[in-house]
Amino acid sequence: GCSDSDGLDMYGLDGEEMWYADFNKQEGVVALPPFADPFTFPGHYEGAVGNQGVCKGNLAKCIKAYKNPEE
């Protein structure tokens, strides 16, 4: 979720997606199947938004410091 083209942040367990923050829709989405025990992620979307801001700030500083290197 740190680039302009990447629009989500994900939490998983054992290689399975459990929850993701969809920044385009501005909401958290529980990705567990219907037969799974109910699980909540209070505050995770807000945390993901904050982490995205920190990441974008760090990315901008690194691009400036390293004079915009090629990918």
C-alpha positions as CSV (number, residue, x, y, z in Angstrom):
1,G,0.0,0.0,0.0
2,C,3.0,2.3,-0.3
3,S,2.9,3.1,-4.0
4,D,0.4,5.1,-6.1
5,S,-0.7,2.0,-7.9
6,D,-0.9,-0.4,-4.9
7,G,-4.2,0.0,-3.1
8,L,-4.3,-2.4,-0.2
9,D,-2.6,-3.7,3.1
10,M,-3.1,-7.3,4.0
11,Y,-2.9,-9.5,7.1
12,G,-2.6,-13.2,6.7
13,L,-1.9,-16.5,8.5
14,D,-0.3,-19.6,7.1
15,G,-0.3,-18.1,3.6
16,E,-4.1,-17.3,3.7
17,E,-5.5,-13.8,3.5
18,M,-7.5,-13.0,6.6
19,W,-8.1,-9.2,6.3
20,Y,-7.1,-6.4,4.0
21,A,-7.4,-2.6,4.0
22,D,-8.8,-1.5,0.7
23,F,-7.6,2.1,0.4
24,N,-9.5,2.7,-2.8
25,K,-12.8,1.9,-1.0
26,Q,-11.6,3.3,2.3
27,E,-12.6,0.3,4.4
28,G,-11.2,-2.9,6.0
29,V,-12.4,-6.2,4.5
30,V,-12.6,-9.5,6.3
31,A,-11.5,-12.2,3.8
32,L,-12.3,-15.2,5.9
33,P,-14.6,-17.9,4.4
34,P,-18.2,-18.1,5.8
35,F,-17.4,-21.3,7.7
36,A,-14.5,-19.7,9.7
37,D,-15.0,-18.5,13.3
38,P,-16.0,-14.9,13.4
39,F,-13.0,-12.6,13.8
40,T,-12.8,-8.8,14.1
41,F,-10.0,-6.4,13.3
42,P,-10.8,-3.2,15.3
43,G,-8.6,-0.3,14.5
44,H,-6.7,-2.1,11.8
45,Y,-7.9,0.1,9.0
46,E,-7.0,3.3,10.8
47,G,-3.5,1.8,11.6
48,A,-3.1,0.8,7.9
49,V,-3.9,4.3,6.8
50,G,-1.3,5.7,9.3
51,N,1.3,3.2,8.1
52,Q,0.7,4.1,4.5
53,G,1.4,7.7,5.3
54,V,4.7,6.9,7.0
55,C,5.7,4.6,4.1
56,K,4.9,7.2,1.5
57,G,6.9,9.8,3.4
58,N,9.9,7.4,3.8
59,L,9.7,6.5,0.1
60,A,9.8,10.2,-0.9
61,K,12.8,10.8,1.3
62,C,14.6,7.8,-0.1
63,I,13.9,8.8,-3.7
64,K,15.3,12.2,-3.0
65,A,18.3,10.9,-1.1
66,Y,19.2,8.3,-3.8
67,K,18.4,10.7,-6.6
68,N,15.5,8.7,-7.9
69,P,17.2,5.4,-8.9
70,E,15.7,3.0,-11.4
71,E,13.6,0.1,-10.1
